[in-house]
């Protein structure tokens, strides 16, 4: 699972020369990284990281599962097999020794940092009660920016079905997506910010949620 990603989108914070500059200054690089885990071990990995005083973020969503003894509400990872870790790379070994954690996501052979703003916005939005669900990875379509609410500033692909609007937000580095519902007035076209909404054809009715 190494070298997963096409990344013209990795920001300068992931640039090796930028990292080396901070390293030479002896400054701590507390950045967010994506950690790939053994399947269905995300919660266990997060618990071990917390026990080691390593800051981590495991986005969850609530759904209903049907078992023999009835229906039960469960919380599952929004990004299956991934946990986000905030750390200094000089502590990488401490993180990689966590049971169930396979590796950090890399780009050109080095762990690739995620934009702080994206992770912090997502953390804050979920903490405030924003409902999100996993969605098939999507990076083509009418691109919009959310201009109001906890997810303000996040960009994604607009989808419409039966008069409802959703935005598919992707973490390109791990090629995973989630979907959130929005009001039409809360999004603007990325390529023309003055416009309140990108026209979306009525054929876009496939929401493609991950089961």
Long-range contacts (C-beta under 8 A, 24 or more apart in sequence): 1-36, 1-102, 1-103, 1-105, 2-103, 2-105, 2-106, 3-106, 3-107, 3-108, 3-109, 4-105, 4-173, 4-174, 4-175, 5-105, 5-107, 5-112, 5-172, 5-173, 5-174, 5-175, 6-172, 7-107, 7-112, 7-172, 7-173, 9-172, 9-173, 10-107, 10-112, 10-113, 10-173, 11-113, 11-115, 13-113, 13-115, 13-116, 14-107, 14-112, 14-113, 16-108, 16-110, 19-89, 19-110, 28-88, 29-88, 29-89, 29-90, 29-113, 30-86, 30-87, 30-88, 31-86, 31-87, 31-88, 31-89, 31-113, 31-114, 31-116, 32-57, 32-84, 32-85, 32-86, 32-113, 32-114, 32-115, 32-116, 32-119, 33-84, 33-85, 33-86, 33-87, 33-104, 33-105, 33-111, 33-112, 33-113, 33-114, 34-82, 34-83, 34-84, 34-85, 34-104, 34-105, 34-112, 34-114, 34-171, 34-173, 34-174, 35-82, 35-83, 35-84, 35-85, 35-95, 35-101, 35-102, 35-103, 35-104, 35-105, 36-81, 36-82, 36-101, 36-102, 36-103, 36-104, 36-105, 36-174, 37-81, 37-82, 37-83, 37-100, 37-101, 37-102, 38-81, 38-100, 38-101, 38-102, 39-80, 39-81, 41-100, 42-77, 42-80, 42-81, 42-82, 42-83, 43-77, 44-99, 44-100, 45-83, 45-98, 45-99, 45-100, 45-101, 46-83, 48-98, 48-99, 48-100, 48-101, 49-83, 49-85, 49-95, 49-98, 49-101, 52-94, 52-95, 52-98, 54-85, 54-86, 54-87, 54-91, 54-94, 54-95, 54-98, 55-85, 55-86, 55-87, 56-83, 56-84, 56-85, 56-86, 57-83, 57-84, 57-85, 57-86, 57-119, 57-122, 57-123, 58-83, 58-84, 59-84, 59-122, 59-123, 59-126, 59-132, 59-178, 60-126, 61-131, 61-132, 61-133, 61-134, 63-133, 78-132, 78-133, 78-134, 78-178, 79-134, 79-171, 79-174, 79-176, 79-178, 80-134, 80-176, 80-210, 82-174, 82-176, 84-114, 84-119, 86-119, 105-173, 105-174, 107-173, 112-173, 114-171, 114-173, 117-153, 118-154, 118-171, 121-150, 121-151, 121-152, 121-153, 121-154, 122-151, 122-154, 122-169, 124-150, 125-149, 125-150, 125-151, 125-154, 125-180, 130-180, 131-180, 131-181, 132-169, 132-178, 132-179, 132-180, 133-178, 133-179, 133-209, 133-210, 134-176, 134-177, 134-178, 134-179, 134-209, 134-210, 135-168, 135-177, 135-178, 135-179, 135-207, 135-208, 135-209, 135-210, 136-177, 136-208, 136-209, 136-210, 137-170, 137-175, 137-176, 137-177, 138-168, 138-170, 138-177, 138-208, 139-170, 139-172, 141-168, 141-204, 142-189, 142-198, 142-199, 142-200, 143-189, 143-190, 143-191, 143-198, 144-187, 144-188, 144-189, 144-190, 144-197, 144-198, 145-187, 145-188, 145-190, 145-193, 146-182, 146-186, 146-187, 147-186, 147-187, 147-188, 148-183, 148-185, 148-186, 149-182, 149-186, 151-180, 155-190, 158-187, 158-197, 158-198, 158-200, 159-200, 159-204, 159-206, 159-207, 160-200, 160-202, 160-204, 160-205, 161-204, 161-205, 161-206, 161-207, 162-205, 165-200, 166-207, 179-207, 179-209
